[in-house]
Amino acid sequence: MRRIALCVETKHDIEKGGLMELKEMIQRLASEMEIETPKVDSQKAYVVAINPTLAVTICDLAPGYSLYSLVVKCPIRKREELFIYLMRANFLGQGTGGARIGLDAEEKVLTLSVGFPYELNYQLFKESVEDFVNYVVYWRNEIAKFEQEK
């Protein structure tokens, strides 16, 4: 379920004078996760290493932000069946929490991405990243199960 609450602010956000900048939210998230704060690249993107096998790229859309992650290498076996399954998941964001499953530029890796074209307070930002990571993990498991069937 997608959360849209533009006016909700936490006590910390109000004390800071309203909504936080993306850089500040990423610094706070990294601090809470006890990881090194990621550096911004030339495309205004931050790569946050959630664990050794999962990273989320957070891009500044000004206003808003987007999340992007690699899910799994695109299987060769049962590819058409998998694409139909994924199209159903993408339909109205029903199986992806509003995100989209797609392919990278070389069409070798399945990706998950979502955009938030508006500013959020820190709590909603953190929850959106958490939900996104949960969907990446869920789809990694679902695709592994799909490959093992038949």
N, C-alpha and C positions, 0 to 999 in steps of 0.2 A: 504494500500500500504506500503510495507516494504521499509525503507530508508536505503541505504547503501552508506555511504560517509566517507571513512576512512581518507581522507586527509583534510577534512574541519575542520578548527579550529577557535574558536572564539577568540576575542582579549584577553579575560581573560585566555584562554588556552595557547595562545602564550606567554603571560606575565609569566605564570607559568612554561614555558619551554616545552610545548607540551601537550600531553594527561595526564589527571589526573588519579590517583589511584582510585579504586572503593571506598575505604573508604572515600576519600576526596569528591567524587561525592555524596555519600550518606549523608555526613555531610552537604554539600551545599544544597542538595535537602530538607533535614529536616529543615534547617534554612529558606529556602524560603517558606516551607509549615507551618512554625511556629509550629513544633512538636518536641518532644524530639528525639535526635539522637539515633537511635537503636544501640544496642551492637551486636558485632559479636559473633556467637556461635562456638562450637567446630568443626562444619562442614563448617566454613568460610561463614556463611549465616547471613543476616540481615533481620529482620522482620519489615517492615515499615507499621505502622497502618495508612491507608489512611483516614479512618473514623471508627466509632465503629463497623461497620459490614463488613469492607473490609480491608484485610491486604495482602501485597505483600511480598513474600520472595525473596530476591535478593541474589544469590549465586555467589561467586567469582570463576570463572573457570580458571583464570590465564593462558593464556590471555582470556579476555572476561568475560561474566557474564550470568546468567540465571534468569528469572523471573518466579514465580510460585504463584498461588493463588487458593483458594477454590472458586468454582462458586456457586453451590447449592447442597443440599442433593439429591442424585439420586432418581428420582421418581420411584415408583413401578408400577403404572398404566401406560400403553402404553410404557413400557420400550423399547421393540424391535423397535417400530416406532421411538422413540426418538433417539435410537442409529443409525438408518439409517439416520435420519435427521442430526445428529452430524457428521457422517462419511462423508456426502456430504460437510458439512462446513469445515471439516479438509482437504478435497481433495485439494492438492496444496496450502493450507492455504487461500483458497478463502474467506471463511466466518469468518476467525479468525485473519486476518492480519499477517499471517505467524506463528502464535502460534498453539498449539495443544490442543484439548479438550480430556481429558482422565478421568480415574477413580483413586481414591486413592488406597492404598494397600488393604484396606478392601472392596473395590468395593461398597462403600456407598455414596461417595461424588464425584461429577464431578469437575474436576480441569482444569485449563488452564495453559499452560507453554510454554515458548519460550527461546531459547538460542541464544546468540550472541557470537560466538567463536572468536571474535576479539575485539580490544580496540576501544572505541569511545570517542569523546570529550564530554564535559559536556552537551552541548546543545542537541546533538543526544541522549545521555543517558536519559536526562530528557524527551525528546519527546517520546522515546521508552517506558518509564515507563507510561507516560500519555496515549499513544495509548493502551498499555496493560490494564490499568485500565478501559479505555473506553470499551474495548472488554469484560472484566469481567462483567461490568454493563450491556452491551448489551445482553450477553448470559443469565444473570440472568433474564432479562425481557423476552427474547425470550422463555426460558424454561417455565417460568410462563404462558405465553400465550399458549404455546403448551399443557401444562397440562389442561388448561381450555377449549380447543377445544373439541367438541363432548361430 
